[in-house]
Amino acid sequence: MGGLATAWELSSGEWRKHIDSITVYQRGWRLGGKGASSRGRFGRIEEHGLHVLFGYYDATFRVLREVYGELDRALTDPECPIRSWRDAVSPADDVGLAEWKEPAWSHFVTRFSGNDAIPGEPGAEDRPIQPLDMASRALRLLLDFHQAVATRRPPAHVYVSGSPMPRSEASDSAATLVRGAGLTALAALLEVVERSARLATGLESGLAGSLASVLHGWRDGTRRVLLADPAARRTWQLVDLIVTNVQGMAADGLLSGTGYERIDHLDYRDWLTSHGAARETIDSPIVRGMYDLTFAYEDGDRARPRFAAGLGLQLAFRMLFDFKGSIFWRMQAGMGEVIFAPLYEALARRGVDFRFFRRLDRLRLTAGRTVSSIDLSRQVNLRRGQGRYEPLVRVNGLPCWPDRPLVDQLDTDPGDGLESHAKAAMGSGAERLVAGRDFDVAVLAVSLGMIPHVASELVAADTAWRDMVDSVATVATRSAQLWLDATESEMGWDGPRGVTLSGFGEVFDTWASMSHLLPMEAWPPAVAPRSIAYFCGAMPGVDPATGGEVVRDELRRFLEEEVGALWPGTRDSAGFRWEMLSDDLRRSGPDRLSGQYVKANLDPSDRYVQSLPGSGKHRIAAGRTGFDNLAVAGDWTACGLDAGCIEAATRSGVLAARAILSGSVRASTTSRGMW
Ligand SMILES: Cc1cc2nc3c(=O)[nH]c(=O)nc-3n(C[C@H](O)[C@H](O)[C@H](O)COP(=O)(O)OP(=O)(O)OC[C@H]3O[C@@H](n4cnc5c(N)ncnc54)[C@H](O)[C@@H]3O)c2cc1C
């Protein structure tokens, strides 16, 4: 995404007036990297892993809206089932969380009220977080939470007091629920926070002490009342989380909305603890869900949850209080065809050139601070007479990426391993791009895991690059997609349809109900599944040669032992009802797993980029690489949202383009084009 966002930004407007050419070099046959998806048997969607867009992804939505606007499929491709960005994504308000309480898992779903804002408005991506807005949205979130709690458990009454000492009748009542009066008190408190935030610049230190003590007392006062009741406990954990964040911001001088990096050396959970968050909150499904969604486990070890505090704080606020339209937006087809195929089509239409099957092997330096040449392997040649590779196929009228290269356009079948570093083959030839002859400026947009392999000269030449490679960590992930012969309610799921749920178990901690994709696939009626489920989670590194088998075994155990807590209808006295897995080959028992899509993302390029405490300061910024003619793009760069997500990759691409257009990254010799 980082590279494509750069190309998108560079090729906006009358770009040919100041740029000769823009060329995207891509290994393999498809775009998208960790967000790639393609179509397999029966046109089924096969993803790198589960992907959702958050409602605060303003840069991503802005690009998406521009891309669909320019393609104008309603006019140019009216048969296409996804014609506009509104067709491509739809708001999703339900967030599920799972909770372990001896002896079993339980779950609950919160519906976040949507709003009328539209993500991706011009300029929105450059606006910093406003604590003031955050605080007022916090109140809305609490109301939502109360509603969710109230519908699962008939309310008695709970009291949330603005006073440090709760009323005695409230203290006596263990099973109570937060009601209007308490919320009024809370609203008043938040008003104080808002006012304080407005004054924060000059009064920060005096304010911090008094605000912190009010919040502290208020929170502790409510705690005793709420913890006994499971529904109320969840409410209180959220209240505690929000209050601790605001209180911590006040205490650490962050109410102005800047300076989050000052606490980035701490783990978010440790930071919350240091500001008085209760143990239950630290271990709560909400906090756990945040770590799960960002694969924030060092080396994939569940015992080592680690996430930089300043970033955690920002993400919590952005995710919960800065969303436009909806907290989540779900793609209405595979990510490959919702984001990357349209981007490809629109970029190609603008005149951006694509060279598929080009593997980057090495960036070479001259003695100075300049990339002198770039070594590529050509993985396969085009068939004679084939002018350029046309990478897309249609499924139900939608332009999609196939799961293999389209060999009728090639002079030979390049086999597997085109996207694998471990299995990198010789290919059909080498190409060397020379600075000044073949390019002016290069944008390195591979993923972080590849940097030591393709940019070792830069790492050796520059301590900033070495520090980055040493400090910014990546983690392997596992993912599984299941097609099932039962609906979710037949499987015993008692929540709403289309939920994304996190915090569940140790292996596949996140589940997304994806049955809305069934009409986009192309199953013959006789074998058509009735629901789709995606699972994913972080995993420790294992030998890539056996990774797929490891994940398949884990999935089998997960289905046999764990999934029944979500889907009780999938179990009988013999264990998991394997016949519930759809399989057109009608295998029996666990062999039906062979018909599902399971992935171990272990390749250096596939590893998820983490945000461990203390690592953010070692990220390199898009336009400040230390090398004259080189920009970088990707979710591993310093882009103001230093997290492994599509939004960070898009922002980084925008920043790389701005750096080039402003001249801060520039040709060190006379001009030729872009890379
Ligand atoms: C399982 C999983 C689930 C995720 N879920 C979400 C989610 O729900 N929401 C979200 O926002 N983010 C999610 N992410 C993160 C998101 O996918 C990434 O942040 C994003 O894709 C990063 O984009 P990028 O451009 O920085 O890197 P990449 O996507 O890794 O792209 C790098 C590009 O470089 C290419 N490349 C690598 N090596 C070479 C080479 N030697 N030669 C030529 N080309 C090369 C790759 O093929 C790829 O095209 C998820 C990630 C994973 C792993």
Ligand as a Chemical Component Dictionary entry (heavy atoms), coordinates in Angstrom:
data_LIG
# 
_chem_comp.id                   LIG 
_chem_comp.type                 NON-POLYMER 
_chem_comp.pdbx_formal_charge   0 
_chem_comp.three_letter_code    LIG 
# 
loop_
_chem_comp_atom.comp_id 
_chem_comp_atom.atom_id 
_chem_comp_atom.alt_atom_id 
_chem_comp_atom.type_symbol 
_chem_comp_atom.charge 
_chem_comp_atom.model_Cartn_x 
_chem_comp_atom.model_Cartn_y 
_chem_comp_atom.model_Cartn_z 
_chem_comp_atom.pdbx_ordinal 
LIG C1  C1  C 0 -2.765 -11.067 9.241  1  
LIG C2  C2  C 0 -2.798 -9.574  9.102  2  
LIG C3  C3  C 0 -3.976 -8.881  9.311  3  
LIG C4  C4  C 0 -4.010 -7.493  9.204  4  
LIG N1  N1  N 0 -5.182 -6.845  9.425  5  
LIG C5  C5  C 0 -5.244 -5.512  9.262  6  
LIG C6  C6  C 0 -6.467 -4.817  9.415  7  
LIG O1  O1  O 0 -7.500 -5.406  9.726  8  
LIG N2  N2  N 0 -6.477 -3.469  9.208  9  
LIG C7  C7  C 0 -5.342 -2.784  8.870  10 
LIG O2  O2  O 0 -5.399 -1.572  8.685  11 
LIG N3  N3  N 0 -4.159 -3.418  8.737  12 
LIG C8  C8  C 0 -4.090 -4.757  8.912  13 
LIG N4  N4  N 0 -2.902 -5.403  8.758  14 
LIG C9  C9  C 0 -1.702 -4.619  8.459  15 
LIG C10 C10 C 0 -1.621 -4.240  6.969  16 
LIG O3  O3  O 0 -1.830 -5.363  6.168  17 
LIG C11 C11 C 0 -0.257 -3.637  6.699  18 
LIG O4  O4  O 0 -0.054 -2.588  7.610  19 
LIG C12 C12 C 0 -0.102 -3.096  5.296  20 
LIG O5  O5  O 0 -0.438 -4.046  4.332  21 
LIG C13 C13 C 0 1.344  -2.658  5.117  22 
LIG O6  O6  O 0 1.514  -2.128  3.844  23 
LIG P1  P1  P 0 2.986  -1.815  3.337  24 
LIG O7  O7  O 0 2.848  -1.229  2.001  25 
LIG O8  O8  O 0 3.715  -1.091  4.390  26 
LIG O9  O9  O 0 3.711  -3.252  3.256  27 
LIG P2  P2  P 0 3.321  -4.591  2.516  28 
LIG O10 O10 O 0 1.856  -4.783  2.476  29 
LIG O11 O11 O 0 4.112  -5.669  3.167  30 
LIG O12 O12 O 0 3.811  -4.377  1.023  31 
LIG C14 C14 C 0 5.151  -4.515  0.656  32 
LIG C15 C15 C 0 5.244  -4.735  -0.852 33 
LIG O13 O13 O 0 6.601  -4.994  -1.175 34 
LIG C16 C16 C 0 6.645  -6.121  -2.031 35 
LIG N5  N5  N 0 7.963  -6.744  -1.902 36 
LIG C17 C17 C 0 8.519  -7.293  -0.807 37 
LIG N6  N6  N 0 9.742  -7.753  -1.102 38 
LIG C18 C18 C 0 9.963  -7.468  -2.407 39 
LIG C19 C19 C 0 11.070 -7.682  -3.297 40 
LIG N7  N7  N 0 12.194 -8.277  -2.893 41 
LIG N8  N8  N 0 10.958 -7.248  -4.567 42 
LIG C20 C20 C 0 9.825  -6.634  -5.001 43 
LIG N9  N9  N 0 8.751  -6.417  -4.228 44 
LIG C21 C21 C 0 8.840  -6.830  -2.932 45 
LIG C22 C22 C 0 5.520  -6.989  -1.560 46 
LIG O14 O14 O 0 5.168  -7.947  -2.541 47 
LIG C23 C23 C 0 4.447  -5.938  -1.340 48 
LIG O15 O15 O 0 3.820  -5.637  -2.551 49 
LIG C24 C24 C 0 -2.834 -6.790  8.883  50 
LIG C25 C25 C 0 -1.646 -7.473  8.673  51 
LIG C26 C26 C 0 -1.608 -8.846  8.800  52 
LIG C27 C27 C 0 -0.305 -9.562  8.610  53 
# 
loop_
_chem_comp_bond.comp_id 
_chem_comp_bond.atom_id_1 
_chem_comp_bond.atom_id_2 
_chem_comp_bond.value_order 
_chem_comp_bond.pdbx_ordinal 
LIG C1  C2  SING 1  
LIG C2  C3  SING 2  
LIG C2  C26 DOUB 3  
LIG C3  C4  DOUB 4  
LIG C4  N1  SING 5  
LIG C4  C24 SING 6  
LIG N1  C5  DOUB 7  
LIG C5  C6  SING 8  
LIG C5  C8  SING 9  
LIG C6  O1  DOUB 10 
LIG C6  N2  SING 11 
LIG N2  C7  SING 12 
LIG C7  O2  DOUB 13 
LIG C7  N3  SING 14 
LIG N3  C8  DOUB 15 
LIG C8  N4  SING 16 
LIG N4  C9  SING 17 
LIG N4  C24 SING 18 
LIG C9  C10 SING 19 
LIG C10 O3  SING 20 
LIG C10 C11 SING 21 
LIG C11 O4  SING 22 
LIG C11 C12 SING 23 
LIG C12 O5  SING 24 
LIG C12 C13 SING 25 
LIG C13 O6  SING 26 
LIG O6  P1  SING 27 
LIG P1  O7  DOUB 28 
LIG P1  O8  SING 29 
LIG P1  O9  SING 30 
LIG O9  P2  SING 31 
LIG P2  O10 DOUB 32 
LIG P2  O11 SING 33 
LIG P2  O12 SING 34 
LIG O12 C14 SING 35 
LIG C14 C15 SING 36 
LIG C15 O13 SING 37 
LIG C15 C23 SING 38 
LIG O13 C16 SING 39 
LIG C16 N5  SING 40 
LIG C16 C22 SING 41 
LIG N5  C17 SING 42 
LIG N5  C21 SING 43 
LIG C17 N6  DOUB 44 
LIG N6  C18 SING 45 
LIG C18 C19 SING 46 
LIG C18 C21 DOUB 47 
LIG C19 N7  SING 48 
LIG C19 N8  DOUB 49 
LIG N8  C20 SING 50 
LIG C20 N9  DOUB 51 
LIG N9  C21 SING 52 
LIG C22 O14 SING 53 
LIG C22 C23 SING 54 
LIG C23 O15 SING 55 
LIG C24 C25 DOUB 56 
LIG C25 C26 SING 57 
LIG C26 C27 SING 58 
# 
